[in-house]
């Protein structure tokens, strides 16, 4: 038995009912390019292999790699001993000849940078079924005007359609985390919901740097009140009430060379 390592943020899923719900939500089929990030002891992997016939998995823990190699590689698992934050998903999609379906009980300590790494090449990804800390899933899936709506929601919105599937209690893991988790489906859009460039991130970062500020105050280093109003947006509004497309409209008013402090 390989024990969880704190530096990898490992919490191994063991609840059979939760595993079955995740596998059912994924609905893996033969011929799909399934990729699991952090398979751990293979709790989800075994069921996905049975459904898909073959799949890829990325694992950084060498002891887990050894266990998975002996048990599951002979049954069709293509195992990559690698750091998912540095893994070339676009190259794997090209090798497999199709967009990837990503699955992962993601370590909480790398979840946000890992999602953005995956979406650096959205054309390589079909969808993601991810389990994360519940508060992170709530932020990803939040609607404008809600308490959970914020920078993460808005930054992901051009690239994915997010759906909260179900919550998972701490007792489903060993060791049990101190927080609840949740599972979400992120369907990657074939084209962005609206045009974005680096100006979008600058506007979003400035607007949410102090979320209780109005746009007039939060964006004062980027746009004045007149420019905000010219976009059809109330300068007195707070950022949490704006739909993601409104931030894109504001970004288009910036010169491409504009910069911002307040990230």
Residue pairs with C-beta under 8 A, 6 or more apart in sequence:
2 41
2 61
2 63
2 64
2 67
4 10
4 11
4 12
4 174
4 175
5 61
8 60
8 61
8 107
9 107
9 108
9 109
9 110
10 38
10 40
10 61
10 107
11 105
11 173
11 174
11 175
11 176
11 177
12 40
12 41
12 43
12 173
12 174
13 19
13 40
13 43
13 44
13 105
13 131
13 172
13 173
14 43
14 172
14 173
14 174
15 168
15 171
15 172
15 173
18 168
18 172
19 43
19 44
19 47
20 47
21 165
21 166
21 183
22 44
22 103
22 129
22 131
22 183
23 44
23 47
23 48
23 51
25 129
25 165
25 183
25 185
26 34
26 48
26 101
26 103
26 129
28 34
28 48
28 51
28 52
28 55
28 101
29 51
29 52
30 51
30 52
30 53
31 52
31 53
32 52
32 98
32 101
33 55
33 56
33 92
33 93
33 96
33 98
33 99
33 100
33 101
34 48
34 52
34 55
34 56
34 100
34 101
34 103
35 55
35 56
35 57
35 58
35 89
35 92
35 100
35 101
35 102
35 103
36 44
36 45
36 48
36 55
36 56
36 57
36 58
36 102
36 103
36 104
37 57
37 58
37 84
37 102
37 103
37 104
37 106
37 114
38 58
38 59
38 60
38 84
38 104
38 105
38 106
38 107
39 45
39 57
39 59
39 64
39 68
40 59
40 64
40 105
41 64
41 67
42 67
42 68
42 71
42 72
44 103
44 105
45 55
45 57
45 68
45 72
45 77
46 72
48 55
48 103
49 55
49 72
49 75
49 76
49 77
53 76
54 76
54 77
54 78
55 76
55 77
55 78
56 77
56 78
56 79
56 80
56 92
56 96
57 68
57 72
57 77
57 78
57 79
57 80
58 80
58 82
58 84
58 87
59 65
59 68
59 79
59 80
59 81
59 82
60 81
60 82
60 83
60 84
62 81
65 79
65 81
68 77
68 79
69 79
72 79
73 79
80 87
84 104
84 110
84 114
84 117
85 110
85 113
85 114
85 117
89 100
89 102
89 117
89 118
89 121
89 124
89 125
90 121
90 123
90 124
92 100
92 124
93 99
93 100
93 121
93 123
93 124
93 125
94 124
98 126
99 123
99 124
99 125
99 126
99 188
100 124
100 125
100 126
101 126
101 127
101 128
101 129
102 118
102 125
102 127
102 128
102 129
102 130
103 128
103 129
103 130
104 128
104 129
104 130
104 131
105 130
105 131
105 181
106 114
106 130
106 131
106 132
108 132
108 133
108 136
108 177
111 130
111 132
111 133
111 136
112 136
112 152
115 128
115 130
115 156
115 186
116 155
118 125
118 128
119 125
119 156
119 159
119 160
119 188
122 159
122 188
122 189
122 192
125 188
126 187
126 188
127 185
127 186
127 187
127 188
128 160
128 185
128 186
128 188
129 165
129 183
129 184
129 185
129 186
130 137
130 183
130 184
130 186
131 168
131 181
131 182
131 183
132 140
132 181
132 182
132 184
133 177
133 179
133 180
133 181
133 182
134 167
134 179
134 180
134 181
134 182
135 148
135 179
136 152
137 164
137 181
137 182
137 183
137 184
138 148
138 164
138 182
139 148
139 149
139 150
139 152
139 153
140 152
140 153
140 156
140 162
140 184
140 186
141 148
141 153
141 162
141 163
141 164
141 184
142 148
142 149
142 150
142 153
143 149
144 240
144 241
144 242
144 243
145 240
145 241
146 240
149 240
150 208
150 211
150 240
151 204
151 205
151 208
153 244
154 204
154 208
154 244
154 247
155 201
155 204
156 162
156 186
157 193
157 244
158 189
158 192
158 193
158 194
158 196
158 200
158 244
158 248
159 188
159 189
159 192
159 193
160 186
160 187
160 188
160 189
161 186
161 187
161 189
162 184
162 185
162 186
163 184
163 185
163 186
163 187
164 182
164 183
164 184
165 182
165 183
165 184
165 185
166 182
166 183
167 180
167 181
167 182
167 183
168 180
168 181
168 182
168 183
169 180
169 181
170 176
170 177
170 178
170 179
170 180
170 181
172 181
173 181
193 244
193 245
194 244
194 245
194 248
195 248
195 252
196 248
196 251
197 251
197 256
198 256
199 251
199 252
199 254
199 256
199 258
200 247
200 248
200 251
202 222
202 251
202 254
202 258
202 259
202 260
203 219
203 222
203 247
203 250
203 251
203 254
204 247
205 260
205 262
205 263
206 218
206 219
206 221
206 222
206 260
206 262
207 215
207 218
207 219
207 239
207 242
207 247
208 218
208 239
209 218
209 262
209 263
210 217
210 218
211 238
211 239
211 240
212 238
213 238
213 239
214 235
214 236
214 237
214 238
215 228
215 233
215 234
215 235
215 236
215 237
215 238
215 239
215 242
215 250
216 225
216 228
216 235
216 236
218 239
219 228
219 250
221 260
221 261
221 262
222 254
222 258
222 260
223 250
223 253
223 254
225 235
227 253
228 234
228 235
228 250
229 235
230 253
231 246
231 249
231 250
231 252
231 253
232 249
233 242
233 246
233 249
233 250
239 247
